[in-house]
Amino acid sequence: MLLDAALLSTGIDDVAGTARDLESRGYAGVWASEADHDPFLPLLSAGQATTRLQVGTAIAVAFARSPMTLAMTAHDLQRYTRGRFVLGLGSQVKPHVERRFSMPWSAPVDRMREYVAALRAIWTAWQDGTPLRFRGEHYQHTLMTPMFSPPAHEWGAPPVYLAAVGPHMTRLAGEVADGLLAHGFTTARYLRERTLPALDEGLAGAGRSREQVTVSLAGLVVSGTTDAERAEAAAAVKATIAFYGSTPAYRPVLELHGWESLADDLHRLSTSRREDKWTAMRDLVDEEVLGTFAVVADPEDLGAALRQRYTGLVDRFSVYASYPAPLERWDPLVAALR
């Protein structure tokens, strides 16, 4: 199991220095997300400041961009990082695509299937000189002149990972993607009984094998070196679980464990006008729920705990810590997984 880090949570003001630090500590890769920062710009600095570290987006919002725009950015980053870039894509949800990005929305799985096909058609045109003749329902790319065609490079097209929560997008990842970005609001049981079977269905339908898709998880972790640090971490992660658990899209994870009433209570509170609703939601998450969603262990024991929970389920892991923690806290984990 390879250990990655979330780049933007560790140092947006000195990306190059942070990336060099992570590489020297033994991390395998870093991911940048599209939340309150652009996901691509930091990866240019991170990639050029390091020699071994894999860099990727987890995620960039696909439907906020034209496939041509994204193909160019990814092609360049693959060149600038000398083949160490991973394009991780997510669909986002309809309100964000339509109202935040002012872009069209349609059935996300069908659109994403076409989106990935369009990207690969564009990259093939640039790398192999194949005429660009992509015609789909949502995207058409039929013009590519020499002036606007970037030169081919030795590292080729970057791998494409897809973020998926439900079974349909997960199956699509098995059909067309190089990797699956599993959502942090998951459990080992959900991965085993829901996510990986759906992935296998997609792989089988496309005549592919499990070895052709990398499963990456940013997993919830509760850890600290003092009682105060552990309490702060547990409270923050409980709040994260409550936030995701209140959203209908993530309800199936709770339902699998028989926690439908918790999902109902969280959703009801999230839509209420209570001033203390977020605290009240956090307090509904008990120790059993916390321990099911998050790996809870002292820093020295995290490596063994992660292996026990996720061996055979995920190939890459990064710590999802929704609380401030110095990089030194995770050094024992890096050493255990290196």
JOGITA-V86703 format. One line per field, one symbol per residue. psi: psi as a letter, one per 30 degrees, with the letter a starting at -180 (. if undefined). burial: 1 if it has 24 or more other ideal C-beta (glycine too) atoms within 12 Angstrom, else 0. A space follows every 10 residues. Layout:
psi = ???
burial = ???
//
This chain:
psi = kkklljefff iffieeeeee eeeffglflk kklidglkfe effeeeeffl fekkklkilk jefflkeeee eeeeeeeeee ghggkkjkkl faleeeeefe fhllkajeee eeeeeeeeee eeeeeeefgk kjhkjaefkk jgkjleegjk kllffaklkk kkkkeleeee eeeeeflflk jkkfilleee eefeeeeeee eeeefghlle ffkkkkkjkk kjllfleeee eeeeeeeeee eeeeffkefg efeeeegghe eeeeeeeeef glgkfgeeee eeffjaeeee feekjjllef feeeeeeeef kfelekkkkj jhlkklfffg eeeeeef.
burial = 1111111111 1100110111 1110111111 1111000011 1111111111 0111111111 1111101111 1111111111 1001111111 1100001000 0010100110 1111111111 1111111000 0101000110 1001000011 0000001111 1111110111 1111111111 1111111101 1001110111 0110000000 0111111111 1111000001 0011111111 1111111001 1111001010 0110111011 0000000000 1101100011 1111111110 0110110011 0011111111 1110101011 11110010
//
